[in-house]
């Protein structure tokens, strides 16, 4: 901690905890204290820590080939692209390293698509309270001023609307709209699901104005809601033109992707986009193993997520400062009447790791291997912490 204070950029508000190792859903600090990890690297370590199948694959592949370059083929990028195309229902895939890079790729596709139609067709419609990343393009369509204000002016063409307000969406989307970008469950915005009607309206407006509809599934997809992607919960199904994903794909090894229809993908030609590290052999092989395991875990995500939310809703009846419990699968938010920072610290002291987003929403993004026994442990700690909580006086 002292060395980081001296030598690192001071851009992280870190908690006073040094993690040394992990096993399953638990991590251990340098003193050996154990913590039940319900944040899982902000949704990244979806199979927990030291998963034996992943560890085996990583060891084997590290001894063969970690990286070459996209000047050549490797054994795993094509098979992983095929797997992603099948589970997304889309046609083509581009690999990158992170969620924000995936969004940059999607934004370039949006711009290229619009430019082929008209030089004025470059606007992107996004939502207030959204979060799409910290690079300039992704930040420009992130609907939270606190992330943008110190870096303005942003890229031109971003327009923001409120979630689930169909009338406002209809007013803003027009002939100069090249793309509409949506998180079906807003993550950093406080775990807010969008309504089915709103998503269907976005699809209809994108079709009407020849714009591309992008679903950002970086936090709310790849198994997190109990389906492969959150749009697959819709009945009838609403398909995007583009979807972006990252976080749990390679369970801690950086990997993200943009998946698109043939029509959307054709907007980008040879030499118009690329990456040095994206789609490397190690990351792709781990992701293939992850998808095999994820297929087995989807029922567990639904069951244990429902079990957790049931207990949290019971707690909401006992603690008046809990406003609402929201989420699907193992993406859960508990909105409080007051800032949740102290709750996070108190839970950590009791051996439970959660975090707080949007100031007042306790967030859980636990590993997909979470059990009912783990939930019982978490609920016991949260009850203890909530009992000692002292909401500010009105």
N, C-alpha and C positions, 0 to 999 in steps of 0.2 A: 504493500500500500504506500509506503514511503517513497519507493522508487517511482511508482506511477504518479504520485503527487509532484515529483520533481521533473520527470521526463516526458510524460504523456500530455497531449492536448487536454485541457480541463473541460471537455465537452460532455462528460457523463456525470450524472448525479448518482454515484454508486452507493450502494448500501455497504455497511462495514462488515463484509463477509467474504472470506477467501475460500473458494471451493477447490477441493483437491481431487476428488474422485466421485464416481457414481455407480449405482447398481440398481437396475429396475427403475422404479419411480422415485428413488431416494438418492440424495447427494450428501457428501460428507465434507465438513470443513477441515482445516489443518489441525484442529485439536481432536478430530474424530467424531464430533457431534453430528448426528444424523438429522436430515430435513426431508420431509415429504415435499417433493417439488411439483407444484401445481401450475407453474408458469412455463417449465420445460424449454428454456431458451427462447422465450416468447413464441411458443408453438413449434419449435424446430425439432427437439429431441422426442419425436412422436412415438418412438418405440422404447423410450426410456434410455437408460445408460448401460453400456457394456452388453448389449443384446448379442447373444452368442452367434446367431446367424449372420448378423452384420459384421461382428468382429472377425469371423472366419473369412468372409468375402473381402474385407479390407486387407487382412493379412496376405491373402493369396494375391490380390491384384497389385498391392504395393510392391510385391516381389517380381511382378511381371512388367507393368506399364502404368505409371501414374498420369503422365501428360505427354502428348506429342504436339500436335497443333491441328487446326482445322484446314491446313493445307492437305491433310491426308485423312483417310478413314481410320476409325478404330472399331473394335468388335461389338461395341455396346451402344453406340449412339443411334444407329438405325433401329435395332430392336426396341430401345426405350422410346424412340419417336413413334414407332408402331403401337406400342402399349398405350402411350398417352393419347394418340389419335383415337384408339378404340374406346378408352374410358371417357374422353371428352366428347366424342361424337364429331370432332372436327377433323380437318384434312392434313394439315401440315404443322410442323413444330420447329421452333428456333430455340436453342439452348443458350443460357447465359449463367450468371453467377448468383443473382439475387433478385428479390422482388422489385426493387427500384429499377434495376436494369431491364427486367421484363416489361415494366411500364414504359420505360424509354423506348423499347422496341415497338410496343403497341402504339405509342404516340407518333413514331415515325411512319408506321403503317397508315395511321389516320391521316397525317399530313400528306403523304404520297397519294393516298386514295383521293383526297379532296382536290389536290392540285391537278390531277388528271381530268377533273370535271370543270373546275374554275379556279383562277388565282385568288378569288375572295373566299373560297370554301376551305377555311382552315380552323374554324372555331371548334372547341371541344367543350361539351357541357358535362359538368361534374356536380357533385353534391356538397352542400354545407356539411361540416363535421366529418368529411371523408379524410382518409389518409392513404396516399399512394406512393410515398417514398420521399427521399431527401435530395435527390439530384434535381437539376433545374427544371427539366420537363415534368417529372413526377410531382415536384413541389408546386409547380405552377397550377396543377389541377387538384391540389390538396386543399380542401375547404375548411382549413383552420388557420386563421390569421396569425396565431402565435408562432406557427412554423415558418410563415412566409415573410413576416414584416421586416426582418433584418436583412433580407436578401433581395428586396424589390429594387428595380422593377423586374417582375417575372416575365416569362415568355408571353407574348400576346395571344389573345384568342380564347382564353379560359372564361367560361361563364358558369355561375353557380346557382343551383336551385335547392329548395328544401326537400328532404326526403318525404315521400308519400304524398306530395302535393302535385297531383296530376295536372291541374289547371295551370300552375306555374311552369311545369315542364312543357306543356303545349305552347305556352307563350314564348318560351325562350328558344326551343328547337325550331330551326328554320332552314332556308335555302343555303345559308353559309355554314351550317353545322356539318362538320366532317365526321365527328364522333361523339358518342355518349358513353361515359365511363361510370360504372356503378360497382360498389361493393354490396352484395346482396345481404350481408350482415356487416354493418359498420363496426370495425374492431377498435381502433384507437378513438373512434367517436363515441364509444360507450356501449358496445354490444347491442346495436339497434338493428333488428331485421327490417327489411323493406317489405311492403305488402305485395302480394301476388299481382294485384291490379296495377300497381305502379310499374312493376317490371314488364308486364304485358303492354302497358302504354308506351314505355320506352322502346320496346321492340317495334311496335306499330309506327311510332314517330320516326325511328331510324329508317324503316323501310320506305315510309312516305317521302322522306327528304334525302334518300340515297346517302345516308350516313352509316357508319359502322358502330355497332353496339358492342362494348367491351365490358366483360365481367371480370373484375379484380377479385381473384380467388386466393390471393397470397396468404391471407390469414384465415379466411372463412371456408377454404376449400381443402382439397387433397385429403379427404376423409374426416376432417374436423367436425362437420355437422352430422356425420353418420351416413352420408352418401359420399361418392367420390368428389362431387362438386356441389356447391349449394344450389345452383340452378336446377340440379336434378331432383330437388325436393318439390319442384313446381308440378302441378297437375292441372291442365295439360302442360307439357314441357315447353319452356321458352329457351331457344338456343341463341347463344351469342354469335357474333362474327369473329370475335377474338376473346380468348381468356388468358389471363396471366396467373402464374403460380410460382411458388418457391418454397419457403420455410421448411416443411418436413420432408421434402423430396428425397434428399440424401442424408437425412437425420443428423445434420451437423456439418457435413461436407458441403461447401457452397454449390448450389445448383438451383437454377430457375428456368422457366420456359415461357414462351409465347406460343399458344396454339391458335390456329386460325382456319377459316374456311379457305377453299381454293381461291375464291374471289378476293378475299382480303389479303391473303399471302402474296398474290400476284402483283400487288402494289409495290413490293420490294424486289428489285432485281439483283443480279450479281454485282458485288462491289458496293452496294448501297448500305449494307449493315454487316457487322461482324463482331467477333470477340476472340480474345487470345485464349482464355481459360474455359469458356463455356462448353459443356459437352465432353469434358475429358473422360478418359477411360475409367478412372477410379470412381468418380462421382456417378457416372451413368450405370456402372455395374452395381453400385450400392443401391441406386434408385430402383433398378429392376428387382433386386431382392426385397426392397421396401414394399413395392407394389404387390409382390407375392404374399407378403405377410399382412399387408393392409386388407387384402381381400378376405382374409380369415378373421380380421378384427372388426369389420364394420358392424356386425350385430352387437359386439361388446360395447362399441362407442355409443350406440343408441341406448342400450340397456343401462349401462353404468351412468351415462350422462343424465338419463331420466331419473335414475335413483338419486343422484346428487341434487338435481334441481328440486325434487320432491322434498328432500330434507331442508334445502335452503328456503323453500316456500313455507315450510312449517316454522322455520326460524323467523320469517318475516311476520308471522302472526304474533310472535312473542316479543319482538324488538321493534318498537314503533318507528325507529329511525331508518329501517329498511324500506325504501320506497317501492322497489320492484326487483324481481328476479327475471332475467331474460336470457335467451340463447337457445341453441340447438346442439344436440350431441354433446361433445366435450369442448364447446365454446360457450362460456357462461359468464354473465355479468350480474353483479349485485349492486344496485344503485342505492346509495346512502343519502341521508339528509345533510351530511357534512363531509368535508374532505377526508379521504380515506388513508392518508399517509401514515398516521399513527397506528391504524389497524394493521397495516402491512408490517410495520416495525414490531408490533406486539406479537403478531402471528409468527414472525421470524424468530423471535425470542423463544416461542413455544415449539419451534421445530417445524413450521409450516411456511412454505414459500408461495406467496401470491403477489400480485402487484395491483396498482391502481391506475386506471386510465380515465381521461376526461375529468380528472380531479376527484370525482365522487363515486366512481364505479369500480368496485373490486372485481378483478378479472382473473378467471381461471382458464388456462389452456393446457390441461394436463396431458401426460402421455396417454396414448390410446390403449396401453396395457393396464390402465388403472382398474382396480378391483373395488367391489363393494366394501371390503375391509379397509382399503385405503380411504374411501369416502367417509366411512365411520370415524376414522382417525381424524380426518380433516374437520368433520362436523364437530367433534369433541373439542378441538382446539378453537374453532371459530366461536362456539358457544361461550367458552371460557373468556375469549378476547372481547366478545360483544358485551358480556356481563360487566366488564370493567370499563367499557367505553364511556366517555363523558362527552356527549354531543354539546356543542356550544349553545349557550342560552339564546332563545329567540329574541 
